[in-house]
Amino acid sequence: MSSPSQKGPPALSRLPIAPEKKSRRKAGPLMLFLLVVLVVAAIGGVFVFTTNDRGSLLLPKKTEPAPGQTVTQPPAPPKPGDVVLTVSGYIIPRERIELSPRFQAMVKWIGVRKGDLVKKDDVIVRLDDAEYRAKLLEAEGNLARAQADLANAEANLKRQQALSSRNIESERALDDARRARDVALAQITCAKGQIAQAQNYVDWCVIRAPISGTILEKLVEADELVTPMTFGGTRGPSTALVSMADLNDLQVEIDLNEADLAKIHLKQRCRISPEAYPDKRYGGYVAEIAPEANRQKGTLQIKVQVEQPDHFMTPELSAKVDFIRAAIARQ
């Protein structure tokens, strides 16, 4: 019969364990500890080598580009006062005036030449007015006759009224007298109208400057026929006498590409320089933006007003315009 100790499970001390397993179990925690120490040391070394003696972080040094190597920098955003667009256009007068006659007539005298300076209301052309002065005399004669007829009609009316009051003449005779008096009054009105019309034609034979400015073109000579309408041919009478403009009121006309429209706005400040005199600078601003574009060209017409132009700004010559970026208003 066996003892109680022999009936239970075998003792743990009696279980066989291989010697290599015992050594592996003891080496595992040691290896883990050594690994943690190495990682911490590596992190500390990196921190030491990337800081200077004052403890600030050392930034990587800029590397110089190799010879022949191009380094592209991002473009800086435009600032107020920068030039956002430069285009070329043509210098023009803001208003160009061509003086034409009101009716067909012969030029009797022209007193200006190209380049002459004239003041407003100066007489620059005289047309032959002999025909219209004759018509004026005729109209004045018609007025005098109408006035005489009126005087006779009024006298006859008074007589008829006196006779009618005594029942000597009939009412019909009195009515005829009144009608004759009224016709004479109407004739006087017509004669006055003829005189006014003839006087207008005589006045229109004297052509005056509508503004102060410079004669740009002399289009006719003395004894030349002029007319306000063209005959449709190239050898017909002239339709204009002179062209003129105020050269102290100039603009630059520009055909702006539609891709640049977002850079332009009304009253935008500009800097203008004539191509013939690049060292000259003039201030200006966007005065007009056309309401309709040119579909064929893909452009929109812009007019830039020139401030304080001088004789270097010659009409029809080209000029360069710099459009200036405006300061953004604070909200």
C-alpha positions, 0 to 999 in steps of 0.5 A: 500500500502506497503512502498519500504522497504517492497518490497526488500529482508529482512535485514541481521540483521533480519536473525536468527542465532543460538547461538551455531554456533556463538561460534563455528566460534569464537573458530576455529581460536583459536584452529588452533593457539594453534596447531601451537604453540604446534608443534613449542614447540615440535620441539624446545624441541627435538633440545634442548635435542639432543645438548650439552652445546656447541651447537654440536649435540649429537650422540647416544651412542654405545651400548655394546653387551650383554654377549655371543652376537657376533657382526659381523664387515664388513671385511676390504679391503686388503692392499698392503703387506697383505697375500691374499692366503696361500697354501702348496706345495712340495720343488723341484729342478728347474732342476733335471738331470738323466745321462744315457749312450748313448749306452749299456755298462758295468759300470767299475767304479762309483765314487760318492755316494748319497749326494756328491757335484760335480763340472761341468765336474767332472768324476763321472762314467767310462764305459767299453771301451775295445770294442770301443778302439779296434774299434778305432785301427781298424779304424786307421789301415784302414786309414793307408791302405787307405793312402798306396793305395792312394800313389800307385794310385798317382804313377801309375797315373803319369806313365800312364800320361807319357806313354799317352803323348808318345802314348804308353798307351791308354786313358783307362789305364789313366782313370783307374789310375785316378779312382784308385787314387780317390777310394784311396782318398775316402777310406781315408775319410771313414777311418777318419770317422771310427776313429772319430766315434770310438773316440766318443764312447771311450769318451762317456765311461767317464761320466762327471757332466753336472752341479755343484750340489748334487748327489740325487740318485746313480742308478747303481753299478760297473759291472752292465749293463746299456742301454739307452733304457728300455726293458719294464720289471722291471728286465731289465738293468738300464737306468740311472746312477745317478740323480743330481740337484743344491740345490741352485736353488729350487722351491715350486711346488703347485697345485692351486685350480681354485677358487684361480687363480684370486689372483695369477700372475707372479712375485708376491712376496711370503713368504715361510716356510718349514713345518718341520721348521716353524720358517724359512722364505724365500723370493720368487716369482711366477716363472711359471704358467702352460699353462694347467690345470688338468681337473680331479683335477680342479687345475693349477700347480704353481712354486714359486722360492725360493730366497737364500735357505739353507740346511733347504730347503730339496727337496720333503718335504712340504712347506707353501707359503704365496702370498703377495698382491702387491701395485697397480701402480698409473696411 
